[in-house]
Amino acid sequence: MTLFTGVQWIPYIAYLLLVNGNPVKGLFLNLVYRPDFPPVGLEDAWVRRTVKAQQTNTESLTVFAPAVLLFIFRHATDKDDIKYICWAYAICRSIHYAFCVGPIGSPYAIPVVPTVTFLGSIFCSLTIAIMALA
């Protein structure tokens, strides 16, 4: 999941390359704290959705990773108990990203599915946390 979170930046970096001609310039201007500069490379709606989808994936991962680690620390021999829940989480996050970004170039994302899959991934994380504490 951590690798998937990193791979989600590929469309954004490709867009910076196409728009600015130099992705390093765009990334540097986005990393520097200058309130008087607008964010570089966030002109199109699908690019903003890509960034938002990556941010929500990171937020979800901050709940999922500690839950899995807590389960492994407390029940080291029962890793098979959460295997399918972890797969369900990964599938929910992948579907969330695909539908949140939606058709590239479109001004709107595909509705409802990102919300449902986000809730599904949180449900998976909470299920693992409850199993870890049981």
C-alpha positions in Angstrom: 0.0 0.0 0.0 2.9 2.4 0.7 4.2 1.7 -2.8 0.7 2.3 -4.3 0.6 5.6 -2.4 3.9 6.7 -4.0 2.8 5.5 -7.5 -0.3 7.8 -7.3 2.0 10.8 -7.9 2.9 9.6 -11.4 0.0 11.2 -13.2 0.6 14.5 -11.4 4.3 14.5 -12.3 3.5 13.6 -15.9 1.1 16.6 -16.0 3.8 18.9 -14.6 6.1 17.7 -17.3 3.5 18.5 -20.0 2.4 21.8 -18.7 5.7 23.3 -17.4 8.2 21.5 -19.6 10.2 21.0 -16.5 8.7 18.9 -13.6 11.5 19.9 -11.2 10.5 23.6 -11.6 6.9 22.8 -10.8 7.7 20.5 -7.9 10.2 23.0 -6.4 7.6 25.8 -6.6 5.0 23.6 -4.9 7.4 22.6 -2.1 8.6 26.1 -1.3 6.4 27.9 1.2 5.5 31.1 -0.5 1.9 32.2 0.3 2.1 34.8 -2.5 2.6 32.0 -5.2 -0.3 30.0 -6.3 0.2 26.2 -6.5 1.9 25.3 -9.8 0.3 22.6 -11.9 -3.1 22.5 -10.3 -5.0 24.2 -13.1 -7.0 21.2 -14.3 -9.7 19.6 -12.2 -8.5 16.1 -12.7 -5.0 17.1 -11.4 -6.6 18.5 -8.2 -8.6 15.3 -7.9 -5.4 13.2 -8.2 -3.7 15.2 -5.4 -6.9 14.9 -3.2 -7.1 11.1 -3.9 -3.5 10.7 -2.8 -4.1 12.7 0.3 -7.1 10.7 1.3 -5.1 7.5 0.6 -2.4 8.7 3.0 -5.0 9.6 5.6 -6.5 6.1 5.3 -3.1 4.5 5.5 -2.4 6.2 8.8 -5.4 4.3 10.3 -4.7 1.0 8.5 -0.9 0.6 9.1 -1.1 1.0 12.9 -4.1 -1.4 13.0 -2.2 -4.1 11.1 1.0 -3.6 13.2 -1.0 -3.8 16.4 -2.6 -7.0 15.2 0.8 -8.5 14.2 2.3 -7.6 17.5 -0.5 -9.0 19.6 -1.4 -12.1 17.4 1.8 -12.9 15.5 0.8 -16.5 14.7 -2.7 -15.6 13.3 -1.7 -13.5 10.3 -4.1 -15.4 8.1 -7.1 -14.0 10.0 -6.6 -10.6 8.5 -5.3 -11.6 5.0 -8.6 -11.2 3.2 -9.4 -8.0 5.1 -6.1 -6.5 4.0 -6.9 -7.5 0.4 -10.3 -5.9 0.7 -8.6 -2.7 1.9 -6.2 -2.7 -1.0 -9.1 -3.2 -3.5 -11.1 -0.4 -1.9 -8.2 2.0 -2.0 -7.5 1.1 -5.7 -11.1 1.6 -6.7 -11.3 4.8 -4.7 -8.3 6.2 -6.6 -9.5 5.2 -10.0 -13.0 6.6 -9.5 -11.9 9.7 -7.6 -9.5 10.7 -10.4 -12.2 9.6 -12.9 -11.8 10.1 -16.5 -8.6 12.1 -17.0 -9.4 15.4 -18.6 -13.0 15.5 -17.3 -14.0 18.3 -15.0 -16.0 16.0 -12.7 -15.2 12.7 -10.9 -17.4 9.7 -11.0 -19.8 10.3 -8.0 -20.6 8.1 -5.0 -18.1 5.3 -5.6 -15.1 7.1 -4.0 -17.1 7.8 -0.9 -18.4 4.2 -0.6 -14.9 2.7 -1.1 -13.4 5.2 1.4 -15.9 4.0 4.0 -15.1 0.4 3.0 -11.4 0.9 3.6 -12.1 2.6 7.0 -14.3 -0.3 7.9 -11.5 -2.8 7.1 -9.1 -0.8 9.2 -11.5 -0.6 12.1 -12.2 -4.4 11.8 -8.5 -5.2 12.0 -8.1 -2.8 15.0 -11.0 -4.5 16.9 -9.6 -7.9 16.1 -6.2 -6.8 17.4 -7.7 -5.6 20.7 -9.8 -8.8 21.1 
